[in-house]
């Protein structure tokens, strides 16, 4: 009996054991199933919704239409549908810190959270994703030191455009044999890169650009397909031994501190398509052996100190499309070899010291050029008419030279031209009406010349013209009403650019981008103080293809949309007349600068219908009341109405422009009433309201304000003009000059006071007679001296 009992007990134990094993196995299976993956994803959804209460992404639809996570937007599953293997939440407007439980998705291989605004550090939990093959966290605001040592299965890694810092040597997994692509560009990573990637035997694409790496170059880079370490602090010579065996298709060492000569052995990279050595301290000759790399399409050697001789062998590069030899201190007449690069599509020679004309080089006969940049040189003489025969030209940039004479009307034959930049030269005469034939023109830059005459009404035919800068010339007459037609429809040009690759590959693009975007003004000025090359390229690409990169408010609302937006810069001329009443047609413009001219009359109320971020009409003779419609421009950041003849009170709704950061209504002496004691206008200092004795503020007094003092460099101005024979004579007369200034200002103040009393009396009499126009004319005459005094006072001098 006892033995039978023991046998029964053993059998019972076995059954219980098997039962427990089955329970545990079942539990394990349920913990590693699609249902548990679904639960984790729903936790992720709740996590994101708590931190993003508005502007949520596509994840809000999870579990609404289908309960199967494999059907959810941005979710990928294994081929049998049993497990979640991928998450793509890129560009989903996600803010805040990262989710800290991705490792619970045991089969996760693909994770893309790029193009959001994630902050904080990468959670340690991510190192538990041992099956992760693809990780993309680029274009966020992530920071801290990198620690990815647990991700031993990674093949593709993109952490670019964040704020990661620290030494690179301890960031990657110890075993990185599977890594093929690594993009760590545009961060704050430091340390040396000499041997960080020696163990990554399958690595083919490595981008370390725009960081703070130091030391010497990694000697193993030539076995890669693409390598970039641009915009760092790498130093030393480049050894010839590096290029014994070379598989590179693209090599970018630009903007570092390399020195010495470029080894001719670089020609062993006989599959190289792009070679970028721009912005280093390379010296000596350009290796003639580069001419044997027949696959070369882009050669960027600018920003160095190469000798002036251009090897004849480079003309053998039949595939060469881009040649950049800018900023190499080349002087004298331009080399005639450039006229033999008939295969070139882009030639950049800006920032040298070339003199004379360009005829001798034959550049004007190159048949395939679409971008010609000869800016920042000392070219002189007349603009070559023959340029009009370069029918492939899209970008003609001749700014900052000494060209003189008139603009050839034949330039109106360049039917594909998208950017014409002739600013900062010595050009004279009028703007050719033939430029109105340029239907593809996006940029017209003629600032800081001596152009005269009126703005041709034919310019209004340029439907695609969005960025126009005619500042600091001697243009006169009224703005033609046809000008309100510009920029109406640039879509055909943008569509054409989207179909082709117009990306400017050279570092000199930043100089072009900054100038063409007038970064002194919002909305461009607040983007990047010192843009990296990749940022410049990105902005430039978006503009050329018609993609907006900053939000613009819709009419009467603070709701923003990303759309392309242009500017009109006409300041520092002698333009006159009233503004066209149909100015509200210019719906694609966010910057309007008409300062330091002689415009008069009332400011059209229609201006309040524009999506402006900057409105500057200072230094004119506008009169009447400030249109209350300006208060409808909810995204306005810069409003300058100073030095005009506005009257009446400040519109109350201007106090509701909550984004206004610059505001100036000084020296409109007929403005009256109270400055608000609260709201947006109360945040501005006394300097925004000077010269308005009829205005009252609870914080400061504005009566008896003197007009603005003369420029700080006026003394130097008079000495340079020959007003004094010596500095001693200047100092002896300084006290008497100051006394005269005081008497002049006192007399002027007295005149202002009497003028106001007289004006009020005449206003009463005039309006009784029903002829108010006479008063406006007199008032315009009183203030004309200020408009002329301001004319071009702020114009930058040549070379600034």
C-alpha positions in Angstrom: 0.0 0.0 0.0 2.8 2.4 0.9 4.5 1.7 -2.4 1.3 2.3 -4.3 0.9 5.5 -2.5 4.4 6.7 -3.4 3.7 5.8 -7.1 0.5 7.8 -7.1 2.2 10.7 -5.4 5.0 10.6 -8.1 2.4 10.6 -10.9 0.6 13.5 -9.3 3.8 15.5 -9.1 4.6 14.8 -12.7 1.1 15.9 -13.8 1.4 19.1 -11.8 4.9 19.7 -13.1 3.8 19.3 -16.7 0.8 21.6 -16.0 3.1 24.3 -14.5 5.4 24.0 -17.5 2.5 24.5 -19.9 1.3 27.5 -17.9 4.7 29.0 -17.9 5.1 28.3 -21.6 1.7 29.8 -22.3 2.5 32.8 -20.3 5.8 33.2 -22.1 4.1 32.9 -25.5 1.5 35.5 -24.5 4.3 37.8 -23.4 5.9 37.5 -26.8 2.9 37.9 -29.1 1.2 40.4 -31.3 -1.2 41.2 -28.5 1.6 42.3 -26.1 3.2 44.3 -28.9 -0.2 46.0 -29.4 -0.4 46.8 -25.7 3.0 48.4 -25.8 2.1 50.5 -28.9 -1.1 51.7 -27.2 1.1 52.7 -24.2 3.3 54.6 -26.7 0.2 56.3 -28.1 -0.9 57.4 -24.7 2.6 58.6 -23.9 2.7 60.7 -27.0 -0.8 62.1 -26.6 -0.1 63.3 -23.0 2.9 65.2 -24.2 1.4 66.5 -27.5 -2.0 67.8 -26.7 -2.3 69.7 -30.0 -0.8 69.2 -33.4 -0.8 65.4 -33.0 0.5 63.0 -35.6 -0.9 60.0 -37.3 -0.5 57.8 -34.2 -3.9 59.2 -32.9 -5.7 56.9 -35.4 -4.1 53.7 -34.0 -6.8 51.2 -32.9 -9.7 53.3 -34.2 -10.3 51.6 -37.5 -8.6 48.3 -37.0 -7.5 46.5 -33.8 -4.7 44.8 -35.7 -1.5 46.8 -35.1 -0.2 45.6 -38.5 -2.8 47.8 -40.1 -1.8 50.9 -38.2 -0.1 53.8 -40.0 3.6 53.7 -39.4 3.7 50.2 -38.1 5.4 47.3 -39.8 5.0 43.6 -39.0 6.8 40.4 -39.9 5.8 38.5 -43.0 3.6 36.1 -41.1 2.0 39.0 -39.2 2.9 37.6 -35.8 5.1 40.4 -34.5 5.7 44.1 -34.8 9.1 44.7 -36.5 9.1 48.4 -37.4 7.9 51.8 -36.3 8.0 54.9 -38.5 6.9 58.1 -36.7 9.0 60.5 -38.7 7.6 64.0 -39.2 4.8 63.4 -36.7 5.1 66.7 -34.7 6.3 64.8 -31.6 7.6 66.9 -28.8 9.3 66.1 -25.5 11.4 63.1 -24.3 11.6 59.7 -26.0 9.5 56.8 -25.0 11.4 54.6 -22.6 10.0 51.1 -23.3 10.9 50.3 -27.0 13.0 47.3 -25.8 9.7 45.5 -24.8 9.1 45.1 -28.6 11.3 42.1 -28.7 11.4 41.8 -32.5 11.8 45.5 -33.3 14.2 46.0 -36.2 13.3 49.4 -37.6 12.8 52.7 -35.7 12.4 56.1 -37.3 11.6 59.1 -35.2 13.3 61.7 -37.4 12.1 65.2 -38.2 10.3 65.8 -34.9 11.3 67.9 -31.9 12.4 65.2 -29.4 14.4 66.6 -26.5 16.5 65.1 -23.7 18.8 62.2 -24.0 18.5 58.8 -25.6 17.1 56.5 -22.9 19.2 53.5 -21.7 16.2 51.3 -22.6 17.1 51.6 -26.3 20.3 49.6 -25.8 18.0 46.6 -25.0 16.8 46.6 -28.6 19.3 44.0 -29.7 17.6 43.2 -33.0 17.5 46.8 -34.1 18.9 47.1 -37.7 17.8 50.6 -38.7 17.8 53.6 -36.3 17.0 57.1 -37.4 16.7 59.9 -34.8 17.9 62.7 -37.1 16.6 66.3 -37.1 15.5 66.5 -33.5 16.9 68.4 -30.4 18.3 65.4 -28.6 21.4 66.0 -26.5 23.8 64.4 -24.1 26.5 61.8 -24.6 26.0 58.9 -27.0 25.8 55.4 -25.6 24.7 52.8 -28.2 26.9 50.0 -27.1 24.1 47.5 -26.9 22.9 47.9 -30.5 25.2 45.2 -32.0 22.9 44.5 -34.9 22.8 48.0 -36.4 23.3 48.4 -40.1 22.0 51.9 -40.7 22.4 54.7 -38.1 21.3 58.3 -38.6 21.7 60.7 -35.7 22.4 63.9 -37.7 21.2 67.4 -36.8 20.9 67.0 -33.1 22.9 68.3 -30.1 24.8 65.2 -29.1 28.1 65.9 -27.4 31.1 64.0 -26.0 33.8 61.7 -27.2 33.0 59.6 -30.3 35.4 56.8 -29.3 33.0 55.3 -26.6 29.7 55.9 -28.4 29.4 53.0 -30.9 28.9 49.3 -30.1 32.2 47.5 -29.5 31.2 45.1 -32.3 30.1 47.2 -35.3 30.9 44.7 -38.0 27.3 44.9 -39.4 27.3 48.8 -39.6 27.0 49.9 -43.3 25.8 53.5 -43.0 26.6 56.0 -40.2 25.5 59.6 -40.3 26.5 61.6 -37.2 26.8 65.0 -38.8 25.7 68.4 -37.4 26.1 67.7 -33.7 28.6 68.8 -31.0 30.7 65.6 -30.9 34.3 65.9 -29.9 37.5 64.0 -29.6 39.7 62.2 -32.2 38.5 59.9 -35.0 41.9 58.2 -35.7 40.8 54.7 -35.0 37.1 54.9 -33.9 35.9 52.9 -37.0 38.7 50.4 -37.5 36.4 47.6 -36.3 33.6 48.5 -38.6 34.7 46.3 -41.5 31.5 46.6 -43.5 31.1 50.3 -43.2 30.6 52.1 -46.6 29.1 55.5 -45.9 30.3 57.7 -43.0 29.4 61.3 -42.5 31.0 63.1 -39.5 30.6 66.6 -40.8 29.8 69.7 -38.8 31.0 68.6 -35.4 34.1 69.5 -33.3 36.4 66.6 -34.0 40.2 67.3 -33.6 43.4 65.4 -34.3 44.4 63.6 -37.5 42.3 62.0 -40.2 41.2 58.3 -39.9 43.6 56.5 -42.3 41.0 53.8 -43.2 38.6 56.1 -44.9 39.7 55.3 -48.5 38.1 51.9 -48.3 34.6 53.5 -47.9 32.3 54.5 -50.7 31.5 57.9 -49.3 33.3 59.8 -46.5 32.8 63.3 -45.2 34.5 65.0 -42.3 33.8 68.6 -43.4 33.4 71.5 -41.0 35.6 70.1 -38.1 39.0 70.9 -36.8 41.0 68.0 -38.3 44.6 69.0 -38.9 47.9 67.7 -40.3 48.9 66.7 -43.8 47.0 64.1 -45.9 49.3 61.2 -46.3 49.9 59.7 -49.8 49.7 56.1 -48.3 46.0 56.5 -47.5 45.2 56.3 -51.2 47.1 53.1 -52.1 43.8 51.2 -52.4 40.9 53.6 -52.9 37.2 52.7 -53.4 35.8 56.2 -52.8 33.0 57.7 -54.9 32.8 60.9 -52.9 35.4 62.5 -50.5 34.7 65.7 -48.6 37.5 67.0 -46.4 36.3 70.6 -46.7 36.5 73.3 -44.0 39.1 71.8 -41.7 42.8 72.7 -41.0 44.6 70.3 -43.4 47.9 71.7 -44.7 50.7 70.9 -47.0 50.3 69.7 -50.6 47.6 67.5 -51.9 49.2 64.1 -52.7 49.0 63.2 -56.4 48.2 59.6 -55.3 44.7 60.8 -54.8 44.3 60.0 -58.5 44.3 56.3 -57.4 40.6 57.0 -56.5 39.7 56.4 -60.1 36.0 56.1 -59.5 35.7 59.4 -57.6 32.7 61.5 -58.6 33.1 64.4 -56.1 36.3 65.7 -54.5 35.9 68.5 -52.1 39.0 70.0 -50.4 37.5 73.5 -50.0 38.4 75.7 -47.1 41.7 74.3 -45.8 45.4 75.4 -45.8 46.5 73.4 -48.8 49.4 74.9 -50.7 51.5 74.2 -53.8 50.2 73.2 -57.2 46.9 71.6 -58.0 48.0 68.0 -58.9 47.9 67.5 -62.6 47.1 63.8 -62.0 43.6 64.8 -60.9 42.9 65.2 -64.6 43.1 61.4 -64.9 40.0 60.8 -62.7 37.7 60.6 -65.7 34.6 60.0 -63.5 35.0 63.3 -61.7 31.9 65.4 -61.8 32.5 67.9 -59.0 35.9 69.4 -58.1 36.0 71.9 -55.2 39.4 73.4 -54.4 38.4 76.9 -53.2 39.4 78.5 -49.9 43.0 77.3 -50.1 46.3 78.8 -51.2 47.0 76.8 -54.4 49.3 78.2 -57.0 47.7 80.2 -59.8 48.5 77.7 -62.6 45.4 75.6 -63.5 46.6 72.2 -64.9 45.7 71.8 -68.6 44.9 68.1 -67.8 41.7 69.3 -66.0 40.2 70.1 -69.3 40.2 66.4 -70.1 37.5 65.8 -67.4 34.6 65.4 -69.8 32.2 64.7 -67.0 33.2 67.6 -64.9 30.1 69.7 -64.2 31.1 71.8 -61.2 34.5 73.6 -60.7 34.9 75.8 -57.6 38.2 77.7 -57.3 36.9 80.5 -55.2 39.0 82.3 -52.5 42.4 81.2 -53.7 43.9 84.6 -53.9 44.2 84.4 -57.6 44.9 87.8 -59.1 45.6 89.5 -62.3 43.8 88.7 -65.6 41.6 85.7 -65.4 43.2 82.5 -66.7 42.2 81.7 -70.3 41.9 77.9 -69.5 38.5 78.5 -68.1 37.2 79.3 -71.6 38.1 75.7 -72.6 36.0 74.0 -69.9 33.1 73.7 -72.3 31.7 70.8 -70.4 31.1 72.8 -67.2 27.7 73.6 -65.9 28.8 75.5 -62.8 31.8 77.7 -62.5 32.5 79.5 -59.1 35.5 81.9 -59.0 34.1 84.3 -56.4 36.3 85.8 -53.7 39.6 86.1 -55.7 41.3 89.3 -56.8 40.9 89.1 -60.6 41.1 92.4 -62.4 40.2 93.6 -65.8 37.4 92.1 -67.9 36.3 88.6 -68.6 36.6 88.7 -72.4 40.1 87.3 -72.6 39.2 84.2 -70.7 36.4 83.2 -73.1 34.1 82.4 -70.2 31.3 84.2 -71.9 31.4 81.6 -74.6 30.9 78.5 -72.4 27.8 76.8 -73.9 26.5 74.7 -71.0 26.9 76.9 -68.0 23.9 77.3 -65.7 25.6 78.9 -62.8 28.4 81.6 -63.2 29.6 83.2 -60.0 32.3 85.8 -60.4 31.3 87.9 -57.4 33.8 89.5 -54.9 36.5 90.2 -57.4 37.9 93.4 -59.0 36.5 93.0 -62.5 35.9 96.3 -64.2 34.8 97.7 -67.5 31.3 97.2 -69.0 29.2 94.2 -68.5 29.8 91.9 -71.5 26.8 91.9 -73.8 27.9 88.4 -75.0 26.7 86.9 -71.7 23.2 87.2 -73.2 24.2 84.3 -75.6 24.8 81.9 -72.7 21.3 80.6 -73.0 21.7 77.9 -70.4 22.3 80.4 -67.6 20.1 80.1 -64.6 22.2 81.9 -62.0 24.3 84.9 -63.0 26.1 86.4 -60.0 28.5 89.3 -60.6 28.0 91.2 -57.4 30.8 93.1 -55.5 33.0 94.0 -58.5 33.7 97.3 -60.3 31.6 96.9 -63.4 30.4 100.2 -64.8 28.0 101.5 -67.4 24.5 100.3 -68.1 22.9 96.9 -67.8 22.7 95.5 -71.3 19.1 95.1 -72.4 20.1 91.9 -74.1 20.2 90.2 -70.7 16.4 90.1 -71.2 17.1 87.2 -73.7 18.3 84.9 -70.9 15.0 83.0 -70.8 16.0 80.4 -68.2 17.6 82.9 -65.8 16.4 82.5 -62.2 18.8 84.8 -60.3 20.4 88.0 -61.6 22.7 89.5 -59.0 24.6 92.7 -60.1 24.5 94.4 -56.8 27.5 96.4 -55.3 29.0 97.6 -58.6 29.3 101.0 -60.3 26.4 100.5 -62.7 24.5 103.5 -63.9 21.6 104.3 -66.2 18.1 102.9 -66.0 16.9 99.4 -65.4 16.2 97.9 -68.8 12.5 97.2 -69.5 13.7 94.1 -71.3 14.3 92.4 -68.0 10.5 92.1 -67.9 10.9 89.2 -70.4 12.6 87.0 -67.8 9.6 84.8 -67.0 11.7 82.4 -64.9 13.3 85.0 -62.7 13.1 84.4 -59.0 15.8 86.9 -57.8 16.5 90.4 -59.1 19.4 91.9 -57.1 20.6 95.4 -58.3 21.2 97.0 -54.9 24.0 99.5 -54.2 24.7 100.9 -57.7 24.0 104.3 -59.2 20.9 103.3 -61.2 18.5 106.1 -62.1 15.1 106.5 -63.7 11.9 104.8 -62.8 11.3 101.1 -62.1 10.1 99.8 -65.4 6.5 98.7 -65.4 7.5 95.7 -67.5 9.1 94.2 -64.4 5.5 93.4 -63.5 5.5 90.8 -66.2 7.9 88.6 -64.1 5.2 86.3 -62.6 7.8 84.3 -60.8 9.8 87.2 -59.2 9.7 86.7 -55.5 12.9 88.3 -54.2 13.7 91.8 -55.4 16.4 94.1 -54.0 16.9 97.6 -55.6 18.0 99.4 -52.5 20.5 102.2 -52.3 20.3 103.5 -55.9 19.0 106.8 -57.3 15.7 105.5 -58.6 12.9 108.0 -58.8 9.2 108.2 -59.8 6.3 106.2 -58.4 6.1 102.4 -57.9 4.3 101.2 -61.1 1.0 99.6 -60.3 2.1 96.7 -62.5 4.7 95.8 -59.9 2.0 94.3 -57.7 1.8 91.5 -60.3 5.2 90.1 -59.5 5.4 86.7 -57.7 1.9 85.7 -58.6 2.8 82.4 -60.1 6.2 80.9 -59.6 4.8 77.3 -59.8 6.1 76.5 -63.3 9.7 77.4 -62.2 9.4 75.5 -59.0 8.0 72.4 -60.8 10.9 72.5 -63.3 13.4 72.7 -60.4 11.8 69.7 -58.7 12.4 67.7 -61.8 16.1 68.5 -62.0 19.0 68.5 -59.6 19.9 72.2 -59.1 21.5 71.7 -55.6 24.6 73.9 -55.3 27.2 71.5 -53.9 29.9 74.0 -52.9 30.6 75.7 -49.6 30.4 79.1 -51.3 26.6 78.5 -51.4 26.4 79.9 -47.9 27.6 83.3 -49.1 25.1 83.3 -51.9 22.3 82.1 -49.7 22.9 84.8 -47.1 23.0 87.6 -49.6 20.0 86.5 -51.7 18.0 86.0 -48.5 18.9 89.4 -47.0 19.6 87.8 -43.6 19.5 91.2 -42.0 15.8 91.0 -42.0 13.3 88.6 -40.6 12.0 86.0 -41.4 15.5 84.9 -42.6 17.6 86.6 -40.0 16.3 84.6 -37.1 17.0 81.2 -38.7 20.7 80.6 -38.3 23.3 83.2 -37.3 26.1 81.1 -38.8 24.5 78.5 -41.0 26.4 75.3 -41.7 26.9 74.3 -45.3 24.2 71.6 -45.0 21.7 74.1 -43.6 22.5 76.5 -46.4 22.1 73.7 -48.9 18.8 72.7 -47.4 17.4 76.2 -47.3 18.6 76.9 -50.9 17.0 73.6 -52.1 13.7 74.4 -50.5 13.6 77.8 -52.0 14.5 76.7 -55.5 11.8 74.0 -55.3 9.2 76.2 -53.8 8.9 74.7 -50.4 8.4 77.1 -47.5 10.8 76.7 -44.6 9.2 79.1 -42.1 5.5 79.5 -41.1 3.5 82.5 -42.5 0.2 83.6 -40.9 -3.0 83.5 -42.8 -5.0 86.7 -43.2 -6.3 88.0 -39.9 -5.3 84.9 -38.0 -2.3 83.6 -36.1 -2.7 80.2 -37.8 0.5 79.4 -39.7 1.1 77.6 -42.9 4.4 76.7 -44.5 4.6 78.5 -47.8 7.2 80.2 -50.0 7.5 83.9 -49.2 9.4 86.7 -50.8 10.6 90.2 -50.0 10.6 93.6 -51.6 13.6 95.9 -50.7 13.4 99.4 -52.3 14.9 101.5 -49.5 17.5 104.3 -50.0 16.2 105.6 -53.3 14.3 108.7 -54.4 11.0 107.0 -55.1 7.9 109.1 -54.7 4.2 109.1 -55.1 1.5 107.0 -53.4 1.6 103.3 -52.9 -0.6 101.3 -55.4 -4.0 100.7 -53.8 -4.0 97.1 -55.1 -0.9 96.3 -53.1 -2.9 93.5 -51.4 -2.4 91.4 -54.5 1.1 90.7 -53.3 0.1 87.7 -51.2 3.4 85.9 -51.6 5.5 88.5 -49.8 6.4 88.7 -46.1 9.0 91.6 -46.1 8.3 95.1 -47.4 11.0 97.7 -47.0 10.4 101.1 -48.5 12.4 103.1 -46.0 14.3 106.3 -46.8 12.4 107.4 -49.9 9.9 110.2 -50.6 6.6 108.4 -50.7 3.6 110.5 -49.6 -0.1 110.3 -49.1 -2.0 107.8 -47.0 -0.8 104.3 -46.4 -3.3 102.1 -48.2 -5.5 100.1 -45.8 -5.1 97.1 -48.1 -1.6 96.7 -46.7 -3.3 95.0 -43.8 -4.1 92.0 -46.0 -0.5 91.0 -46.6 1.1 88.2 -44.6 4.0 90.5 -43.6 6.6 89.8 -41.0 8.5 93.0 -41.7 7.0 96.4 -42.7 9.5 99.3 -42.9 8.3 102.6 -44.4 10.5 104.9 -42.2 11.9 108.1 -43.6 9.1 109.0 -46.0 6.3 111.5 -46.0 3.3 109.3 -45.4 0.4 111.2 -43.7 -3.0 110.6 -42.4 -3.9 108.1 -39.8 -2.0 104.8 -39.2 -4.3 102.2 -40.8 -5.9 100.1 -38.1 -5.8 97.2 -40.6 -2.1 96.7 -39.8 -3.4 95.1 -36.6 -4.7 92.3 -38.7 -1.2 91.2 -39.6 -0.9 88.8 -36.7 2.6 87.5 -37.5 4.2 91.0 -37.8 7.5 91.1 -36.0 9.1 94.3 -37.2 7.0 97.5 -37.7 8.9 100.8 -38.4 6.7 103.8 -39.2 9.2 106.4 -37.9 10.0 109.8 -39.5 6.8 110.3 -41.4 3.8 112.7 -41.0 1.2 110.3 -39.5 -1.4 111.9 -37.4 -4.3 110.9 -35.1 -3.9 108.2 -32.5 -2.2 104.9 -32.4 -4.7 102.2 -33.5 -5.6 100.2 -30.4 -5.4 96.8 -32.1 -1.6 97.3 -32.7 -1.4 96.5 -29.0 -2.6 93.0 -29.9 0.3 92.2 -32.2 1.9 89.8 -29.7 4.8 88.8 -31.9 6.0 92.3 -32.4 9.6 92.6 -31.3 10.7 95.8 -33.1 8.4 98.8 -33.1 9.2 102.4 -34.0 6.8 105.3 -34.6 9.2 108.1 -33.5 9.2 111.5 -35.1 5.6 111.7 -36.3 5.0 114.9 -34.4 1.2 115.0 -35.1 0.5 111.7 -33.4 -1.5 112.2 -30.3 -3.1 110.3 -27.5 -1.9 107.8 -24.9 0.6 105.0 -25.3 -1.0 101.9 -23.7 0.2 101.1 -20.2 -0.3 97.4 -20.8 -0.2 95.0 -23.8 2.5 94.6 -26.5 3.2 98.3 -27.1 3.9 98.8 -23.4 7.0 96.5 -23.8 8.9 99.0 -25.9 11.2 101.6 -24.6 11.1 105.4 -25.0 13.2 105.3 -28.1 10.3 103.8 -30.0 8.2 107.0 -29.4 10.7 109.9 -29.5 9.8 113.2 -31.3 6.1 112.9 -30.6 5.3 115.7 -28.1 1.5 115.0 -28.3 1.9 111.4 -27.2 1.6 110.6 -23.5 3.0 107.6 -21.6 2.4 106.5 -18.0 6.2 105.6 -17.8 8.1 108.4 -19.6 7.7 112.0 -21.0 7.9 112.6 -24.7 7.5 116.4 -24.9 10.4 118.6 -26.0 12.2 115.8 -27.8 15.1 116.8 -30.0 15.3 115.4 -33.5 17.9 112.5 -33.8 21.6 113.5 -33.5 23.8 113.4 -36.6 25.6 110.2 -37.5 28.5 109.2 -35.2 30.9 109.4 -38.1 29.9 112.9 -39.2 33.3 114.4 -38.0 35.1 111.9 -40.1 32.8 112.7 -43.0 33.6 116.4 -42.9 37.3 115.8 -42.7 37.2 113.4 -45.6 35.2 116.0 -47.6 37.9 118.6 -47.1 35.9 120.8 -44.8 38.9 121.1 -42.5 42.6 121.2 -43.6 43.9 119.4 -40.5 42.7 117.5 -37.5 43.9 120.4 -35.2 41.8 122.9 -37.2 38.9 120.5 -36.9 39.3 120.3 -33.1 39.6 124.1 -32.8 36.3 124.6 -34.6 34.5 121.7 -32.8 33.2 124.0 -30.0 31.9 126.6 -32.4 30.3 123.8 -34.4 28.6 122.4 -31.3 27.3 125.9 -30.5 25.9 126.3 -34.0 24.3 122.9 -33.7 22.6 123.9 -30.4 21.3 127.1 -31.9 20.2 125.3 -35.0 18.2 122.7 -33.0 16.7 125.4 -30.8 15.6 127.4 -33.8 14.3 124.2 -35.4 12.3 123.4 -32.2 10.9 126.9 -32.1 9.9 126.5 -35.8 8.3 123.2 -35.0 6.2 124.7 -32.2 5.2 127.7 -34.2 4.5 125.5 -37.2 2.2 123.2 -35.2 0.2 126.2 -33.8 0.1 127.8 -37.3 -0.8 124.4 -38.8 -3.7 123.9 -36.4 -5.1 127.3 -37.3 -4.7 126.7 -41.0 -6.2 123.3 -40.7 -9.4 124.8 -39.2 -9.6 127.5 -41.9 -8.8 125.1 -44.7 -11.3 122.5 -43.7 -13.9 125.2 -43.3 -13.2 126.0 -47.0 -13.3 122.3 -47.9 -9.8 122.2 -49.4 -7.7 120.0 -47.1 -5.2 119.0 -49.8 -3.4 122.3 -49.4 -2.6 121.5 -45.8 -1.1 118.1 -46.7 1.2 119.7 -49.3 2.5 122.3 -46.7 3.0 119.6 -44.1 4.9 117.5 -46.7 7.1 120.4 -47.4 7.9 121.0 -43.7 9.1 117.4 -43.3 10.9 116.9 -46.7 14.2 117.8 -45.1 14.0 114.8 -42.9 13.4 112.4 -45.7 16.3 113.7 -47.7 18.5 113.7 -44.6 17.7 110.1 -44.0 18.3 109.1 -47.7 20.9 106.4 -47.8 22.2 107.3 -44.4 22.0 103.6 -43.4 23.3 102.3 -46.8 26.3 100.0 -46.3 29.5 101.2 -47.8 31.4 99.2 -50.3 33.3 96.4 -48.7 31.2 96.3 -45.5 
